[in-house]
């Protein structure tokens, strides 16, 4: 391949890799997007265009551990947020459903409003909680979501920084 062809392939490779990483961060706002898959996808695109030997076994072990941390942080943040404020299982389910639906109904703000409303409505209609308790649970859901977004964002940045350090 000539120099122009190699430069063109480099540009295509890096556009794809960066696009995958950007989509991963969009997944923080639209949780239906599997962020971690796009980050790993960026690593795989790199390996396909360049070489997987640039990414040693210990890199993959650390990244897999960070993936497990991401899934755990997401689940624990929501659970702790709702439970700490006295919410029920219905509140947790309502928060989760609101988290998935909210961003599509109300772009950007839905990530915050959805879990709050989902938890409040579940507490009011399923467990017949008082307004005060339902709002408290909704606040816990909101805190859980915010904690999860920040934690996942930090872990994702760490995953990507490790990638750039290794290559």
Buried (B, 14 or more C-beta within 10 A) or exposed (E): EEEEEEEEEEEEBBEBBEBBBEBBBEBBBBBEBEBBBBBBBBBBBBEEBBEEEEBEEEBEEBBEEBBEBBEEBBBBBBBBBBBEBBBBEBBBBBBBBBBBBBBEEBEEEBBBBBBBBBBBBBBBEBBEBEEEBBBBBBBBBBBBBBBBBEBBBEBBEBBBEBBEEBE
